[in-house]
Amino acid sequence: MAENRQNRRYPQNLQGVLQLAMDAGSAAEGPAPAEPMSEERKTWLREALAEVAKGQMDEVEQMKQCLAVLRKEETSEREREGEEEMDEEDEDERESAFEVLSELCENLDNARDLMILGGLELCLSKYLCHAQSGLRWRAAELIASCAQNMPQVQVHLLSIGALPKLLQLTDSDSHPTVRVKALYAVSCLVREQEAGLQAFLTHDGFSVLMRGMQSENEKLRTKSAFLLLNLLTSHPEQKGTVVSMGMVQQLVSVLRTPHSPFHEHVLGALCCLVEDCPQGLKDCRNPTLGLEEFLKQRSRELQGKEESQEELDFCERLRVACFRGQQSEDNGMDR
């Protein structure tokens, strides 16, 4: 009996406990027994609850230990002379602390606890601007892990000014991984979060996405285009704002760069900007862009490529929305 209990895997949060209780209650087939819960089952459930509480406490202690590492004062310039090996050990220790925290904070309870412990303020005040890129991107990644699907944490991060700093890192950090992780955190703060979207607009976030799509960083281009498409789909009321920035012309320019899978998201964004948006449609039809001929050529290139079917669908959808009926040669191409 004791051996069986040791082998059980207990849930790590309250939701897991509830599921455990439900599973225990529904394990037997047929109608629920009329007799009270047996002493054996009561003992088992008490032990399960105690194990969960102990596990949660252990994780809070782990987070406190990691924060203690991250709060340590760093060696001064004078003390660092001739001590490069010690510096590397210190950086490795801090990076490991971030990695443990990111894993722990996939649990929503832990993400909230880290917020209460002041860990998010530490990320913002000390590590998003740290000289070591490995610590900058890990801080951004931790912020993203905590903010994802956690409105309470999102509101807190917005209140302490995390978004402008993350947008700045996305736009101009010297290290490509920092830029990608910062954009990931931005996405977690603005998708499905109205206050986050308003802050994003205030700090010219769409321009940051546009520059991200024009960068040489493939991951940043892809994630920037995907977030733009997501925001336009979720918030069609922002189409006018985006079109007034000259976004149509910029997106067509991006499409003319060497072909890349992220062009699928760019085409999707253009489809959004021509639907129920007269100015976006007018911009796409501007002959100086040469968009119609480009779309015909791109469609021919994508024909028969199963992996490019969604991009082809966007391409055809955009061509039909903008140019159907304008020239009779459209019908000839479709045959």
C-alpha positions in Angstrom: 0.0 0.0 0.0 2.8 2.4 1.0 4.7 1.5 -2.1 1.7 2.3 -4.3 1.3 5.7 -2.7 5.0 6.5 -3.4 4.6 5.6 -7.0 1.6 7.9 -7.5 2.1 11.2 -9.3 0.2 13.9 -7.5 -1.0 17.1 -9.1 1.0 20.3 -8.7 -1.8 22.9 -8.3 -5.4 23.3 -7.1 -6.9 22.5 -10.5 -5.0 19.2 -10.4 -6.4 18.4 -6.9 -9.9 19.0 -8.1 -9.4 16.7 -11.1 -7.9 14.1 -8.8 -10.9 14.2 -6.6 -13.3 13.9 -9.6 -11.3 11.0 -11.0 -11.4 9.2 -7.7 -15.1 9.8 -7.4 -15.9 8.5 -10.9 -13.4 5.5 -11.0 -16.0 2.9 -10.1 -18.6 2.0 -12.8 -22.3 2.2 -12.1 -24.1 4.4 -9.6 -22.2 6.1 -6.7 -22.2 3.9 -3.5 -24.5 4.9 -0.8 -22.1 4.2 2.0 -19.7 7.0 3.3 -16.2 7.3 2.0 -14.0 4.5 3.5 -11.2 5.3 5.9 -8.7 4.0 3.4 -9.9 6.4 0.8 -10.0 9.3 3.3 -6.4 8.6 4.3 -5.4 8.4 0.6 -7.0 11.7 -0.2 -5.5 13.5 2.8 -2.1 12.3 1.8 -2.6 13.5 -1.7 -3.7 16.9 -0.6 -0.7 17.1 1.8 1.7 16.1 -1.0 0.3 18.8 -3.3 0.7 21.4 -0.5 4.2 20.3 0.1 5.1 20.3 -3.6 3.7 23.8 -4.0 5.6 25.0 -0.9 8.8 23.4 -2.3 8.3 25.3 -5.6 7.9 28.6 -3.8 11.1 27.9 -1.9 12.8 27.1 -5.2 11.6 30.4 -6.6 12.9 32.3 -3.6 16.3 30.7 -3.9 16.4 31.6 -7.6 15.5 35.2 -6.8 18.2 35.4 -4.1 20.7 34.4 -6.8 19.4 37.1 -9.2 19.3 39.8 -6.5 23.0 39.3 -5.6 25.2 42.3 -6.2 27.5 41.8 -9.2 31.2 42.1 -9.1 32.5 45.7 -9.6 34.8 46.5 -12.5 37.9 46.7 -10.2 37.1 43.4 -8.6 36.5 41.8 -12.0 40.0 42.4 -13.2 41.7 39.0 -13.6 38.6 37.1 -12.5 37.0 36.3 -15.8 36.4 32.7 -14.7 34.5 33.8 -11.7 32.4 36.1 -13.8 31.5 33.2 -16.1 30.4 31.1 -13.2 28.3 33.9 -11.8 26.6 34.4 -15.2 26.0 30.7 -15.5 24.4 30.6 -12.1 22.1 33.5 -13.0 21.1 31.9 -16.3 20.3 28.6 -14.5 18.1 30.5 -12.1 16.2 32.1 -14.9 15.7 28.7 -16.6 14.4 27.1 -13.4 12.0 30.0 -12.9 10.7 29.8 -16.5 10.0 26.1 -16.1 8.3 26.6 -12.7 6.2 29.5 -14.0 4.5 27.4 -16.7 2.3 26.7 -13.7 -0.1 29.6 -13.3 0.0 29.5 -9.5 3.8 29.9 -9.6 3.5 32.8 -12.1 1.3 34.6 -9.7 3.6 33.8 -6.8 6.6 35.2 -8.7 4.7 38.4 -9.2 4.0 38.6 -5.5 7.6 37.9 -4.7 8.7 40.9 -6.8 10.4 38.8 -9.5 8.8 40.6 -12.4 10.0 44.0 -11.1 13.5 42.5 -10.9 13.4 41.4 -14.5 12.3 44.8 -15.6 14.7 46.9 -13.5 17.8 44.9 -13.7 17.8 42.2 -16.4 16.0 43.5 -19.5 18.8 46.1 -19.6 21.7 43.8 -18.5 25.0 43.9 -20.4 24.9 40.1 -20.9 22.5 39.2 -23.8 22.0 35.7 -22.3 20.4 37.3 -19.2 18.4 39.8 -21.2 16.7 37.2 -23.3 16.1 34.9 -20.4 14.4 37.8 -18.5 12.2 38.4 -21.5 11.3 34.7 -21.8 10.4 34.6 -18.1 8.1 37.6 -18.5 6.4 35.9 -21.4 6.0 32.6 -19.4 4.3 34.4 -16.6 2.1 36.7 -18.7 0.8 34.0 -21.0 -2.9 33.2 -20.3 -2.6 35.1 -16.9 -4.6 38.4 -17.1 -3.6 39.4 -13.5 0.1 39.2 -14.3 -0.5 41.0 -17.7 -2.1 43.9 -15.9 0.7 44.1 -13.4 3.4 44.1 -16.0 1.6 46.8 -18.0 1.3 48.9 -14.8 5.0 48.8 -14.1 5.9 49.8 -17.7 7.1 46.5 -19.1 5.7 47.0 -22.6 7.7 50.0 -23.8 11.0 48.3 -22.7 10.0 45.1 -24.5 9.1 47.0 -27.7 12.5 48.8 -27.5 14.4 45.5 -27.2 12.3 44.0 -30.1 13.2 47.0 -32.2 16.8 47.7 -31.5 18.6 45.1 -29.4 22.0 44.0 -30.8 21.3 40.3 -30.2 18.8 38.5 -32.4 17.6 36.1 -29.6 16.8 39.0 -27.3 14.7 40.6 -30.0 12.8 37.4 -30.6 12.1 36.7 -26.9 11.1 40.3 -26.3 8.6 40.1 -29.1 7.3 36.9 -27.6 6.7 38.8 -24.4 5.0 41.6 -26.2 2.7 39.1 -27.9 1.7 37.7 -24.5 0.8 41.2 -23.2 -1.2 42.4 -26.2 -3.1 39.5 -27.6 -6.6 39.2 -26.0 -5.7 42.0 -23.6 -7.4 45.3 -24.3 -5.2 47.4 -22.0 -2.1 45.8 -23.6 -3.4 46.7 -27.1 -3.9 50.3 -26.1 -0.4 50.5 -24.7 0.9 48.9 -27.8 -0.8 51.6 -30.0 0.4 54.4 -27.7 4.0 53.2 -28.2 3.7 52.8 -32.0 3.8 49.0 -31.8 2.7 48.5 -35.4 5.8 50.3 -36.6 7.9 48.0 -34.5 6.3 45.0 -36.2 6.9 46.5 -39.6 10.6 47.0 -38.9 10.7 43.5 -37.5 9.4 42.1 -40.8 12.1 44.0 -42.7 15.0 42.7 -40.5 17.5 40.0 -41.4 16.4 37.8 -38.5 14.1 35.1 -39.9 12.5 34.3 -36.6 11.8 37.9 -35.9 10.3 38.4 -39.4 8.0 35.4 -38.9 6.8 36.3 -35.5 6.3 40.0 -36.4 4.2 39.0 -39.4 2.2 36.5 -37.4 1.4 39.0 -34.6 0.4 41.6 -37.1 -2.0 39.1 -38.8 -3.4 38.1 -35.4 -4.0 41.6 -34.2 -5.7 42.6 -37.5 -7.9 39.5 -37.3 -8.8 40.1 -33.7 -9.1 43.9 -33.9 -10.5 44.8 -37.3 -11.2 48.3 -36.0 -7.4 48.9 -36.2 -7.3 48.5 -40.0 -7.7 52.2 -40.6 -4.8 53.1 -38.3 -2.5 50.5 -39.9 -3.4 51.6 -43.5 -2.8 55.3 -42.7 0.7 54.4 -41.7 1.5 53.2 -45.3 1.4 49.6 -44.2 0.1 48.3 -47.5 3.0 49.7 -49.5 5.5 48.4 -46.8 3.9 44.9 -46.9 4.1 44.6 -50.7 7.7 45.7 -50.5 8.3 42.9 -48.0 6.7 40.4 -50.4 9.2 41.4 -53.1 12.2 40.2 -50.9 13.4 36.6 -51.6 10.6 34.2 -50.9 10.2 33.0 -47.3 7.5 31.0 -45.5 6.6 34.1 -43.4 5.2 35.7 -46.6 2.1 33.6 -45.9 1.4 35.8 -42.9 2.2 39.0 -44.9 -0.4 38.0 -47.5 -2.9 37.2 -44.8 -2.4 40.7 -43.3 -3.0 42.3 -46.7 -6.2 40.2 -47.1 -7.3 41.7 -43.8 -6.5 45.2 -45.0 -8.6 45.1 -48.2 -11.7 43.6 -46.6 -14.2 46.2 -45.4 -11.5 48.8 -45.7 -11.8 51.0 -48.8 -8.5 52.8 -48.4 -6.6 49.5 -48.0 -8.3 48.2 -51.2 -7.4 51.5 -53.0 -3.8 51.2 -51.9 -3.5 47.7 -53.1 -4.9 48.6 -56.5 -2.4 51.4 -57.0 -0.7 50.5 -60.3 2.7 51.7 -59.1 2.8 48.7 -56.7 2.4 46.2 -59.5 0.6 43.9 -57.1 -1.7 42.2 -59.6 1.1 40.9 -61.7 3.1 39.9 -58.6 0.2 37.9 -57.3 -0.2 36.1 -60.6 3.4 35.2 -60.7 3.5 34.1 -57.0 0.4 31.9 -57.6 2.1 30.2 -60.5 5.2 29.5 -58.4 3.1 28.0 -55.5 0.9 25.7 -57.7 1.3 22.1 -56.8 3.3 22.7 -53.6 1.3 21.2 -50.7 3.4 22.9 -48.0 2.5 26.3 -49.5 -1.3 25.7 -49.8 -2.2 28.3 -47.2 0.0 30.9 -48.8 -1.5 30.1 -52.2 -5.0 30.5 -50.8 -4.2 33.9 -49.3 -2.6 34.9 -52.7 -5.7 34.0 -54.6 -8.0 35.5 -52.1 -6.1 38.8 -52.3 -6.0 38.8 -56.1 -9.8 38.1 -56.3 -10.6 40.8 -53.7 -8.5 43.5 -55.4 -8.6 42.7 -59.1 -11.5 40.4 -60.1 -13.3 41.9 -63.1 -10.7 44.6 -63.7 -9.0 42.8 -66.5 -10.2 39.9 -68.6 -6.8 38.2 -68.5 -7.6 37.1 -65.0 -10.0 34.5 -66.4 -7.3 33.2 -68.8 -4.9 32.6 -65.9 -7.5 30.6 -64.0 -8.0 28.1 -66.8 
